[in-house]
């Protein structure tokens, strides 16, 4: 936008007089729009207030409703090419505590913040999340100018989140050996690990291990037998803790409950563009809803400990885990809310554990490598349990418990601001953001057209190789589809972001589907970077590549195959009549007798000839 004043839009049906007045006072006149579809003139900045609705209901229902509304807008915004250069600013109100002992008033909006941290990971520099207390909203333009992805405004002062090393805890260890300890997800990997630790290290003698499967869960009977041999009294209970009635019935049967450890949870990974309300709810229910019911049903009991197993995804975001990040951000906010009410609570935002569990069993080696590249170091059981003990005596409401390879974080060249106090960012590299576009354009300007095409193709192959963990781009076939090469939705996001950083071109979320091979994607990038050198022949061959990619992904639908065969016969015959008249009659005869495989071969020959 250069030095031009930014245009602003305000999205949603709520009247926001304070926000409008505050922006108007600093020279910003936001245009109100009910929804994205109603916008004719796309603004530079679009503000989406995240507000509760009157009929949202209790916290679990309100969280699902609020997340659903925001997810719908974000998905539509990301999927509409008109908004590629529009920054979306989501405003929450008192959804984050900015001081020790502070409260979180809007738990649903806190969950939204977790979702949007993942959206930011998947779509760098496109979203900003700002919390406020109804004051100082006129500083919004200044906040955007900082480039911070997340901020809070308190009495006109702008605050930004930073992780810092926690002090060595010197608080009191919970009395695990008095009364009964309830562990939800107690028959799972982490629940079983905690149960053994409490029995062997802290002398816990009465434990209730709750899970949906109860004693039919894999390993449940063996775990109970093992702990009983150590002198503990173990009850394995079948209970869906996300069901308030079932949890109430279970709690009524537990004598002298003194501690709760909530480890239950599931994952259903997918990028924001593929996320649905149902997938969101499936992950929220056992994690966030269950935590709320535990809070509500035990708040009047004399508990010594209330420990929530959260995840660092809620704090940092994690590509492909928007629903999981939302659920865990809710847990962190709930712990803060409880502490503000004088109730015991600590939410431990765990990183990756070495031991595979139901939450990580689905991760491939490629997924693990991706996490390692960002500096994550898997936790050993021993180290994890040490951190569990430290968190329980820390006196803090929330802690992030994950070892980080800080040099690896810094080496990425794109240290998330929230980690900048731990891993100071190195000088910005020329391949970052807009700098990459400048350097690349300067380099391409000195090349011939053929050299430019080759250079951009090699750039794409190199980035594809980096994403797939190949040593270089030599093994990447530029005319094979990304699907054939082994890309999924997460690697597609990583490639898009890498290419965006190195070229300065903001690619659409559907880039590798619109340009399904490294060669066609390279031609698209070259046309964007140096429009006057765009190769019309390459562009047309790129369209054929798209057809070939569609054919290779087509299922065994006989009707569709017949229709496609007929259409291709017509197209090839037309081409023959226009450009090879002397062969038209023979081509026609050949087409009449050609099988579908022969037809596919014709397209393959055309593509190979390119």
C-alpha positions as a printed NumPy array, in Angstrom:
array([[  0.   ,   0.   ,   0.   ],
       [  3.062,   2.291,   0.166],
       [  2.392,   5.593,   1.939],
       [ -1.299,   5.505,   1.046],
       [ -3.704,   5.52 ,   3.991],
       [ -5.094,   2.064,   4.647],
       [ -8.769,   1.427,   4.083],
       [-10.605,  -0.313,   6.921],
       [-13.696,  -2.475,   7.111],
       [-15.714,  -3.661,  10.108],
       [-17.269,  -7.09 ,   9.731],
       [-20.361,  -8.493,  11.442],
       [-23.851,  -7.549,  12.487],
       [-22.953,  -6.087,  15.901],
       [-22.96 ,  -2.341,  16.399],
       [-19.542,  -1.298,  17.74 ],
       [-19.907,   2.394,  18.647],
       [-16.8  ,   2.499,  20.889],
       [-14.613,   0.904,  18.252],
       [-15.979,   3.079,  15.462],
       [-15.586,   6.251,  17.534],
       [-12.047,   5.341,  18.604],
       [-10.933,   4.676,  15.038],
       [-12.662,   7.77 ,  13.693],
       [-10.822,   9.856,  16.286],
       [ -7.478,   8.768,  14.817],
       [ -8.509,   9.376,  11.221],
       [ -9.794,   5.912,  10.31 ],
       [-13.302,   5.56 ,   8.893],
       [-14.2  ,   1.868,   8.812],
       [-16.919,   0.762,   6.431],
       [-19.403,  -1.641,   8.017],
       [-20.115,  -4.942,   6.253],
       [-22.499,  -7.616,   7.428],
       [-20.485, -10.429,   5.849],
       [-17.686, -11.036,   3.367],
       [-20.044, -11.61 ,   0.454],
       [-21.493,  -8.116,   0.84 ],
       [-18.135,  -6.369,   0.338],
       [-17.673,  -4.676,  -3.045],
       [-14.551,  -2.612,  -2.394],
       [-12.093,  -4.887,  -0.601],
       [-10.369,  -3.01 ,   2.273],
       [ -6.733,  -3.264,   3.311],
       [ -7.74 ,  -4.118,   6.881],
       [-10.818,  -6.027,   7.943],
       [-11.782,  -6.065,  11.643],
       [-13.812,  -8.974,  13.015],
       [-15.049,  -8.47 ,  16.601],
       [-15.335, -11.805,  18.405],
       [-18.309, -11.317,  20.692],
       [-20.58 , -13.738,  22.558],
       [-24.146, -14.144,  21.377],
       [-27.103, -13.996,  23.747],
       [-28.105, -17.589,  23.017],
       [-24.626, -19.157,  23.224],
       [-25.351, -20.868,  26.562],
       [-22.825, -22.246,  29.105],
       [-19.088, -22.301,  28.426],
       [-18.906, -25.522,  26.348],
       [-21.79 , -24.492,  24.105],
       [-20.548, -20.905,  23.876],
       [-17.088, -22.12 ,  22.907],
       [-18.418, -24.34 ,  20.125],
       [-20.699, -21.591,  18.806],
       [-18.057, -18.876,  18.885],
       [-15.412, -21.06 ,  17.28 ],
       [-17.879, -22.085,  14.593],
       [-18.69 , -18.487,  13.708],
       [-15.058, -17.4  ,  13.538],
       [-13.965, -20.518,  11.658],
       [-16.628, -19.924,   9.013],
       [-15.414, -16.365,   8.411],
       [-11.721, -17.292,   8.388],
       [-12.245, -20.164,   5.97 ],
       [-14.249, -17.963,   3.597],
       [-11.691, -15.163,   3.868],
       [ -8.756, -17.494,   3.166],
       [-10.558, -19.13 ,   0.263],
       [-11.484, -15.906,  -1.53 ],
       [ -8.663, -14.602,  -3.719],
       [-10.043, -11.06 ,  -3.389],
       [ -8.755, -10.954,   0.181],
       [ -5.214, -12.166,  -0.514],
       [ -3.769,  -8.766,   0.41 ],
       [ -6.286,  -7.927,   3.138],
       [ -5.2  ,  -8.307,   6.735],
       [ -7.825,  -9.775,   9.044],
       [ -7.829,  -8.393,  12.591],
       [ -9.807, -10.45 ,  15.105],
       [-10.75 ,  -8.545,  18.258],
       [-11.416, -10.41 ,  21.499],
       [-12.447,  -8.839,  24.794],
       [-10.789,  -9.823,  28.086],
       [ -9.943, -13.245,  26.711],
       [ -6.405, -13.165,  28.083],
       [ -4.934, -12.306,  31.482],
       [ -2.153,  -9.733,  31.279],
       [ -1.037,  -9.796,  34.911],
       [ -0.48 , -12.335,  37.67 ],
       [ -3.784, -13.097,  39.318],
       [ -5.75 , -11.603,  36.442],
       [ -8.844, -13.323,  35.123],
       [-10.019, -14.522,  31.732],
       [-13.624, -13.452,  31.324],
       [-14.336, -14.944,  27.905],
       [-13.173, -18.567,  27.754],
       [-14.762, -19.074,  24.339],
       [-12.756, -16.215,  22.856],
       [ -9.623, -17.639,  24.503],
       [-10.23 , -20.814,  22.496],
       [-10.61 , -18.682,  19.359],
       [ -7.178, -17.231,  20.028],
       [ -5.749, -20.771,  20.005],
       [ -7.437, -21.521,  16.695],
       [ -6.09 , -18.325,  15.159],
       [ -2.53 , -19.011,  16.305],
       [ -2.659, -22.063,  14.08 ],
       [ -4.234, -20.039,  11.259],
       [ -1.285, -17.646,  11.591],
       [  1.171, -20.546,  11.364],
       [ -0.486, -21.709,   8.169],
       [ -0.897, -18.2  ,   6.711],
       [  1.955, -15.957,   7.888],
       [  1.415, -12.198,   8.085],
       [ -2.273, -12.361,   7.204],
       [ -4.017, -12.373,  10.599],
       [ -3.649, -10.328,  13.761],
       [ -5.338, -11.187,  17.066],
       [ -5.866,  -8.328,  19.509],
       [ -7.499,  -8.478,  22.926],
       [ -8.865,  -5.342,  24.567],
       [-10.632,  -4.051,  27.661],
       [-12.88 ,  -1.534,  25.865],
       [-10.279,   1.202,  26.247],
       [ -7.6  ,   2.585,  23.976],
       [ -9.007,   1.091,  20.781],
       [ -7.638,   4.044,  18.862],
       [ -4.178,   2.448,  19.02 ],
       [ -5.256,  -0.358,  16.666],
       [ -3.532,   1.188,  13.611],
       [ -0.33 ,   1.547,  15.63 ],
       [ -0.528,  -2.089,  16.739],
       [ -0.813,  -3.218,  13.122],
       [  2.213,  -1.143,  12.211],
       [  4.371,  -3.112,  14.678],
       [  3.932,  -6.348,  12.725],
       [  3.143,  -8.255,  15.917],
       [  0.733, -11.15 ,  15.261],
       [ -0.842, -10.916,  18.706],
       [ -1.327,  -8.174,  21.274],
       [ -3.475,  -6.969,  24.15 ],
       [ -4.599,  -3.41 ,  24.841],
       [ -5.025,  -2.443,  28.486],
       [ -5.918,   1.146,  29.375],
       [ -4.423,   2.299,  26.093],
       [ -1.139,   0.429,  26.63 ],
       [ -0.134,  -2.207,  24.095],
       [  1.174,  -5.485,  25.522],
       [  2.635,  -8.389,  23.54 ],
       [  3.094, -12.019,  24.665],
       [  6.57 , -13.413,  25.273],
       [  7.589, -16.74 ,  26.771],
       [ 10.304, -16.492,  29.413],
       [ 12.07 , -19.094,  31.493],
       [ 10.087, -19.955,  34.6  ],
       [ 11.635, -19.52 ,  38.024],
       [ 12.686, -22.63 ,  39.92 ],
       [  9.535, -23.589,  41.837],
       [  9.671, -23.589,  45.623],
       [  5.994, -24.12 ,  46.39 ],
       [  4.246, -26.942,  48.182],
       [  3.912, -30.347,  46.565],
       [  0.27 , -31.494,  46.48 ],
       [ -0.651, -34.118,  49.046],
       [ -1.008, -36.936,  46.552],
       [ -0.962, -39.533,  49.335],
       [ -4.091, -38.26 ,  51.095],
       [ -7.543, -38.884,  49.699],
       [ -8.358, -40.083,  46.188],
       [ -6.798, -38.951,  42.922],
       [ -8.979, -38.941,  39.795],
       [ -7.066, -39.275,  36.528],
       [ -9.096, -38.784,  33.362],
       [ -7.708, -40.578,  30.348],
       [ -6.254, -42.718,  33.103],
       [ -5.851, -45.853,  30.996],
       [ -4.033, -44.03 ,  28.191],
       [ -0.298, -43.582,  27.736],
       [  0.071, -40.304,  29.637],
       [ -2.587, -41.158,  32.218],
       [ -0.852, -44.439,  33.001],
       [  2.513, -42.687,  33.194],
       [  1.17 , -40.206,  35.753],
       [ -0.561, -42.947,  37.753],
       [  2.68 , -44.944,  38.084],
       [  4.564, -41.799,  39.047],
       [  2.095, -40.786,  41.742],
       [  2.165, -44.278,  43.254],
       [  5.915, -44.895,  43.104],
       [  7.206, -41.372,  43.795],
       [  4.508, -39.675,  45.865],
       [  2.94 , -42.588,  47.702],
       [ -0.55 , -42.188,  46.257],
       [ -2.726, -45.034,  47.507],
       [ -6.212, -44.403,  46.11 ],
       [ -6.62 , -43.738,  42.41 ],
       [ -9.593, -43.732,  40.056],
       [ -8.559, -44.172,  36.432],
       [-11.408, -42.939,  34.242],
       [-11.706, -43.488,  30.513],
       [-14.482, -44.135,  28.044],
       [-13.457, -47.767,  27.696],
       [-12.88 , -48.425,  31.385],
       [-11.371, -51.843,  32.035],
       [-11.941, -52.823,  28.39 ],
       [ -9.411, -50.227,  27.229],
       [ -6.131, -51.712,  25.944],
       [ -3.736, -52.302,  28.841],
       [ -6.194, -51.146,  31.52 ],
       [ -6.32 , -54.421,  33.451],
       [ -2.547, -54.836,  33.287],
       [ -2.002, -51.274,  34.531],
       [ -4.372, -51.766,  37.459],
       [ -2.695, -55.061,  38.376],
       [  0.742, -53.431,  38.241],
       [ -0.289, -50.55 ,  40.501],
       [ -2.095, -52.81 ,  42.952],
       [  1.079, -54.883,  43.27 ],
       [  2.763, -51.662,  44.412],
       [  0.245, -51.293,  47.226],
       [ -2.261, -48.905,  45.643],
       [ -6.033, -49.293,  45.564],
       [ -7.078, -48.865,  41.956],
       [-10.483, -48.432,  40.417],
       [-10.833, -48.389,  36.649],
       [-14.062, -46.589,  35.724],
       [-15.84 , -46.417,  32.389],
       [-16.932, -42.787,  32.13 ],
       [-17.247, -40.221,  29.379],
       [-16.061, -37.206,  31.369],
       [-17.389, -34.892,  28.663],
       [-20.877, -36.052,  29.669],
       [-21.884, -34.041,  32.727],
       [-24.383, -36.659,  33.927],
       [-21.88 , -39.513,  33.683],
       [-19.21 , -37.477,  35.445],
       [-21.624, -36.493,  38.216],
       [-22.49 , -40.142,  38.787],
       [-18.811, -41.07 ,  38.96 ],
       [-17.899, -38.265,  41.372],
       [-20.746, -39.297,  43.673],
       [-18.993, -42.652,  44.162],
       [-15.512, -41.284,  44.935],
       [-14.781, -40.816,  48.639],
       [-12.524, -37.956,  49.726],
       [-11.524, -36.692,  46.286],
       [ -8.44 , -34.509,  46.771],
       [ -6.875, -34.201,  43.316],
       [ -7.83 , -34.21 ,  39.64 ],
       [ -5.437, -34.799,  36.738],
       [ -7.101, -34.329,  33.339],
       [ -5.09 , -36.05 ,  30.586],
       [ -7.93 , -37.063,  28.254],
       [ -7.935, -35.857,  24.676],
       [ -8.06 , -36.77 ,  20.997],
       [ -6.77 , -35.236,  17.778],
       [ -8.268, -34.824,  14.317],
       [ -5.654, -32.935,  12.345],
       [ -6.343, -30.824,   9.282],
       [ -5.488, -27.383,   7.954],
       [ -7.89 , -24.515,   8.563],
       [ -9.281, -24.774,   5.048],
       [-10.446, -28.341,   5.709],
       [-11.644, -27.793,   9.276],
       [-15.355, -28.133,  10.017],
       [-17.561, -27.473,  13.018],
       [-17.963, -31.225,  13.539],
       [-14.21 , -31.818,  13.536],
       [-13.806, -28.932,  15.937],
       [-16.413, -30.364,  18.289],
       [-14.895, -33.861,  18.191],
       [-11.652, -32.491,  19.644],
       [-13.197, -29.916,  21.99 ],
       [-15.49 , -32.407,  23.694],
       [-13.035, -34.725,  25.508],
       [-10.538, -31.943,  26.187],
       [-12.306, -28.614,  26.798],
       [-15.859, -29.686,  27.617],
       [-14.622, -32.349,  30.012],
       [-12.332, -29.842,  31.746],
       [-15.239, -27.454,  32.23 ],
       [-17.43 , -30.167,  33.762],
       [-14.586, -31.184,  36.086],
       [-14.279, -27.542,  37.125],
       [-17.99 , -27.046,  37.697],
       [-18.581, -30.32 ,  39.549],
       [-15.549, -30.105,  41.866],
       [-15.34 , -26.37 ,  42.568],
       [-16.929, -26.767,  46.004],
       [-14.705, -29.684,  47.015],
       [-11.542, -29.253,  49.058],
       [ -9.119, -30.135,  46.278],
       [ -5.38 , -29.97 ,  46.755],
       [ -4.575, -30.143,  43.034],
       [ -6.363, -29.591,  39.723],
       [ -3.929, -30.361,  36.901],
       [ -4.826, -29.937,  33.233],
       [ -2.718, -31.591,  30.532],
       [ -2.681, -28.938,  27.838],
       [ -0.454, -28.602,  24.777],
       [  2.04 , -26.062,  23.506],
       [ -0.06 , -25.923,  20.328],
       [ -2.506, -23.715,  22.229],
       [  0.269, -21.209,  22.951],
       [  2.358, -21.404,  19.793],
       [ -0.091, -22.697,  17.224],
       [  0.664, -25.741,  15.103],
       [ -0.077, -26.08 ,  11.408],
       [ -2.844, -28.599,  10.878],
       [ -4.022, -28.579,  14.492],
       [ -6.37 , -25.625,  14.759],
       [ -9.044, -27.554,  16.649],
       [ -6.498, -29.031,  19.067],
       [ -4.933, -25.6  ,  19.632],
       [ -8.37 , -24.163,  20.393],
       [ -9.179, -26.896,  22.913],
       [ -5.878, -26.478,  24.719],
       [ -6.07 , -22.685,  24.769],
       [ -9.411, -23.171,  26.523],
       [ -7.69 , -25.322,  29.174],
       [ -5.021, -22.687,  29.77 ],
       [ -7.677, -20.002,  30.152],
       [ -9.715, -22.195,  32.501],
       [ -6.711, -22.633,  34.791],
       [ -6.248, -18.851,  34.923],
       [ -9.968, -18.426,  35.605],
       [ -9.875, -20.918,  38.486],
       [ -6.832, -19.308,  40.073],
       [ -8.52 , -15.908,  39.894],
       [-11.393, -17.444,  41.882],
       [ -9.03 , -18.803,  44.531],
       [ -9.242, -22.401,  43.311],
       [ -6.24 , -24.673,  42.714],
       [ -5.256, -25.132,  39.081],
       [ -2.287, -25.478,  36.786],
       [ -2.426, -26.072,  33.061],
       [  0.746, -27.64 ,  31.688],
       [  1.195, -26.993,  27.974],
       [  3.24 , -30.004,  26.963],
       [  5.431, -30.295,  23.926],
       [  6.085, -33.547,  22.107],
       [  6.698, -36.703,  24.164],
       [  9.157, -39.388,  23.061],
       [  6.673, -42.104,  23.951],
       [  3.952, -42.403,  21.335],
       [  0.404, -42.019,  22.595],
       [ -3.059, -41.805,  21.125],
       [ -2.325, -38.133,  20.419],
       [  0.843, -38.797,  18.403],
       [  0.442, -42.308,  16.99 ],
       [ -0.796, -40.837,  13.69 ],
       [  2.331, -38.738,  13.136],
       [  4.575, -39.852,  10.284],
       [  8.35 , -39.59 ,  10.211],
       [  7.863, -36.565,   7.961],
       [  5.647, -34.961,  10.613],
       [  8.257, -35.626,  13.287],
       [ 10.994, -34.17 ,  11.097],
       [  8.906, -31.038,  10.534],
       [  8.536, -30.534,  14.284],
       [ 12.244, -31.12 ,  14.867],
       [ 13.108, -28.463,  12.284],
       [ 11.201, -25.915,  14.345],
       [ 13.311, -26.696,  17.415],
       [ 11.048, -29.143,  19.255],
       [ 12.876, -31.739,  21.36 ],
       [ 10.75 , -34.733,  22.398],
       [ 10.36 , -35.206,  26.151],
       [ 11.578, -38.378,  27.805],
       [  9.256, -39.903,  30.397],
       [ 11.727, -39.077,  33.151],
       [ 12.116, -35.44 ,  32.159],
       [  8.391, -35.047,  31.589],
       [  7.566, -36.291,  35.08 ],
       [ 10.166, -33.965,  36.585],
       [  8.421, -31.079,  34.848],
       [  5.043, -32.382,  36.031],
       [  6.24 , -32.196,  39.64 ],
       [  7.758, -28.758,  39.09 ],
       [  4.535, -27.434,  37.564],
       [  2.437, -28.768,  40.441],
       [  4.479, -26.841,  43.004],
       [  5.104, -23.754,  40.863],
       [  2.169, -21.652,  41.987],
       [  1.619, -20.67 ,  38.337],
       [ -1.668, -21.049,  36.501],
       [ -0.076, -21.925,  33.16 ],
       [  3.327, -23.215,  32.14 ],
       [  4.784, -24.404,  28.844],
       [  6.758, -27.607,  29.372],
       [  8.726, -28.317,  26.236],
       [ 12.458, -28.491,  25.618],
       [ 13.493, -26.279,  22.714],
       [ 16.62 , -26.391,  20.601],
       [ 16.998, -22.618,  20.593],
       [ 19.709, -22.594,  17.94 ],
       [ 17.436, -24.578,  15.642],
       [ 14.646, -22.096,  16.318],
       [ 16.928, -19.158,  15.531],
       [ 18.35 , -20.922,  12.461],
       [ 14.936, -20.919,  10.808],
       [ 15.363, -17.165,  10.411],
       [ 11.708, -16.68 ,  11.327],
       [ 11.597, -16.858,  15.119],
       [  7.985, -16.468,  16.283],
       [  7.694, -13.243,  18.293],
       [  6.368, -15.167,  21.313],
       [  9.721, -17.019,  21.452],
       [ 11.935, -14.021,  20.752],
       [ 12.918, -13.547,  24.407],
       [ 14.265, -17.113,  24.462],
       [ 15.755, -17.289,  20.963],
       [ 16.642, -13.811,  19.694],
       [ 16.129, -13.632,  15.958],
       [ 19.219, -13.315,  13.746],
       [ 19.402, -10.462,  11.248],
       [ 16.629, -10.81 ,   8.688],
       [ 17.813, -12.792,   5.704],
       [ 17.366, -11.641,   2.147],
       [ 15.03 , -14.559,   1.528],
       [ 12.448, -13.364,   4.015],
       [  9.142, -11.698,   3.223],
       [  9.405,  -8.885,   0.689],
       [ 13.237,  -8.93 ,   0.764],
       [ 13.227, -12.255,  -1.029],
       [ 11.201, -10.82 ,  -3.863],
       [ 13.627,  -7.923,  -4.316],
       [ 16.724, -10.122,  -4.371],
       [ 15.146, -12.608,  -6.732],
       [ 13.921,  -9.92 ,  -9.117],
       [ 17.376,  -8.366,  -9.231],
       [ 18.904, -11.719, -10.042],
       [ 16.336, -12.577, -12.708],
       [ 16.716,  -9.176, -14.358],
       [ 20.23 , -10.148, -15.441],
       [ 19.108, -13.394, -17.105],
       [ 17.661, -14.375, -20.448],
       [ 14.113, -15.715, -20.607],
       [ 15.292, -19.329, -20.695],
       [ 17.641, -18.726, -17.773],
       [ 14.86 , -17.116, -15.771],
       [ 12.596, -20.093, -16.321],
       [ 15.347, -22.496, -15.293],
       [ 16.255, -20.458, -12.203],
       [ 12.699, -20.3  , -10.881],
       [ 12.135, -23.974, -11.635],
       [ 15.273, -24.859,  -9.658],
       [ 14.113, -22.616,  -6.823],
       [ 10.817, -24.493,  -6.648],
       [ 12.528, -27.897,  -6.843],
       [ 14.893, -26.883,  -4.061],
       [ 12.072, -25.781,  -1.784],
       [ 10.114, -28.959,  -2.553],
       [ 13.197, -30.961,  -1.6  ],
       [ 13.586, -29.038,   1.652],
       [  9.98 , -29.721,   2.609],
       [ 10.324, -33.435,   1.842],
       [ 13.717, -33.653,   3.575],
       [ 15.726, -34.435,   0.426],
       [ 19.326, -33.163,   0.34 ],
       [ 18.696, -31.093,  -2.809],
       [ 16.275, -30.626,  -5.664],
       [ 17.938, -33.033,  -8.088],
       [ 15.624, -35.889,  -7.096],
       [ 12.467, -33.839,  -7.692],
       [ 10.808, -34.595, -11.024],
       [  9.374, -31.243, -12.132],
       [  6.543, -32.78 , -14.176],
       [  5.238, -35.207, -11.567],
       [  2.265, -33.955,  -9.588],
       [  2.728, -32.845,  -6.   ],
       [  0.35 , -35.608,  -4.971],
       [  2.554, -38.199,  -6.672],
       [  5.658, -36.727,  -5.063],
       [  4.105, -37.247,  -1.623],
       [  2.579, -33.922,  -0.615],
       [ -0.3  , -33.606,   1.819],
       [ -2.152, -30.582,   3.154],
       [  0.534, -29.761,   5.729],
       [  3.488, -30.044,   3.369],
       [  1.505, -27.944,   0.89 ],
       [  1.209, -25.219,   3.53 ],
       [  4.926, -25.402,   4.295],
       [  5.884, -25.19 ,   0.619],
       [  3.543, -22.262,   0.03 ],
       [  5.037, -20.38 ,   2.97 ],
       [  8.627, -21.15 ,   1.942],
       [  8.026, -19.959,  -1.592],
       [  6.236, -16.884,  -0.312],
       [  9.258, -16.004,   1.819],
       [ 11.778, -16.548,  -0.976],
       [  9.847, -14.873,  -3.801],
       [  7.777, -12.222,  -2.079],
       [  4.704, -13.655,  -3.833],
       [  1.722, -14.425,  -1.616],
       [  0.412, -17.704,  -2.969],
       [ -3.18 , -18.81 ,  -2.604],
       [ -4.008, -21.662,  -0.255],
       [ -4.876, -23.772,  -3.302],
       [ -1.578, -23.102,  -5.106],
       [ -0.396, -26.692,  -5.494],
       [ -3.832, -27.743,  -6.671],
       [ -4.093, -24.884,  -9.167],
       [ -0.527, -25.565, -10.357],
       [ -0.147, -29.286,  -9.651],
       [  3.493, -29.846, -10.65 ],
       [  6.733, -28.06 ,  -9.726],
       [  7.086, -27.024, -13.374],
       [  3.665, -25.376, -13.643],
       [  4.042, -23.737, -10.246],
       [  7.421, -22.346, -11.322],
       [  5.889, -20.915, -14.503],
       [  3.161, -19.267, -12.456],
       [  5.702, -17.73 , -10.088],
       [  7.813, -16.476, -12.977],
       [  4.773, -14.865, -14.576],
       [  4.009, -13.121, -11.268],
       [  7.595, -11.989, -10.698],
       [  8.435, -10.994, -14.278],
       [  5.082, -10.715, -16.078],
       [  6.534,  -9.635, -19.415],
       [  8.498, -12.893, -19.738],
       [  5.539, -15.18 , -19.223],
       [  5.727, -18.027, -21.733],
       [  2.323, -18.533, -23.414],
       [  3.325, -22.022, -24.568],
       [  4.301, -23.025, -21.046],
       [  1.038, -21.592, -19.742],
       [ -0.975, -23.725, -22.154],
       [  1.032, -26.82 , -21.342],
       [  0.395, -26.024, -17.703],
       [ -3.316, -26.259, -18.37 ],
       [ -2.732, -29.708, -19.873],
       [ -0.818, -30.649, -16.726],
       [ -3.896, -29.782, -14.708],
       [ -6.009, -32.069, -16.889],
       [ -3.493, -34.879, -16.508],
       [ -3.467, -34.417, -12.734],
       [ -7.249, -34.577, -12.668],
       [ -7.241, -37.783, -14.717],
       [ -4.662, -39.447, -12.489],
       [ -6.815, -38.717,  -9.431],
       [-10.058, -39.882, -11.056],
       [-11.812, -42.873,  -9.525],
       [-13.383, -45.846, -11.276],
       [-16.526, -44.059, -12.416],
       [-17.456, -45.678, -15.748],
       [-19.966, -42.982, -16.695],
       [-17.45 , -40.222, -16.03 ],
       [-14.756, -42.068, -17.96 ],
       [-17.068, -42.461, -20.969],
       [-17.97 , -38.776, -20.909],
       [-14.331, -37.799, -20.558],
       [-13.32 , -40.095, -23.432],
       [-15.936, -38.559, -25.707],
       [-14.852, -35.036, -24.823],
       [-11.166, -35.807, -25.396],
       [-11.937, -37.434, -28.748],
       [-13.675, -34.253, -29.827],
       [-10.814, -32.03 , -28.634],
       [ -8.078, -34.091, -30.284],
       [-10.055, -34.312, -33.531],
       [-10.527, -30.535, -33.463],
       [ -6.789, -30.039, -32.992],
       [ -6.058, -32.395, -35.879],
       [ -8.491, -30.62 , -38.195],
       [ -7.076, -27.201, -37.363],
       [ -3.367, -27.938, -37.513],
       [ -2.798, -31.245, -39.293],
       [ -5.405, -31.449, -42.031],
       [ -3.487, -34.056, -43.942],
       [ -3.82 , -36.392, -40.963],
       [ -7.36 , -35.536, -39.975],
       [ -9.038, -38.54 , -41.571],
       [ -6.486, -40.958, -40.131],
       [ -6.736, -39.372, -36.692],
       [-10.488, -39.655, -36.854],
       [-10.248, -43.361, -37.692],
       [ -7.648, -43.893, -34.949],
       [ -9.832, -42.149, -32.404],
       [-12.828, -44.232, -33.312],
       [-10.922, -47.407, -32.427],
       [ -8.866, -45.987, -29.533],
       [ -9.361, -47.35 , -26.034],
       [ -9.472, -45.109, -22.975],
       [ -5.874, -46.097, -22.173],
       [ -4.916, -45.013, -25.701],
       [ -6.588, -41.68 , -25.08 ],
       [ -4.648, -41.183, -21.873],
       [ -1.521, -42.061, -23.826],
       [ -2.216, -39.247, -26.287],
       [ -2.249, -36.754, -23.424],
       [  0.872, -38.324, -21.901],
       [  2.694, -37.975, -25.235],
       [  1.726, -34.316, -25.437],
       [  2.958, -33.713, -21.889],
       [  6.191, -35.661, -22.401],
       [  6.854, -33.61 , -25.484],
       [  6.816, -30.469, -23.385]])
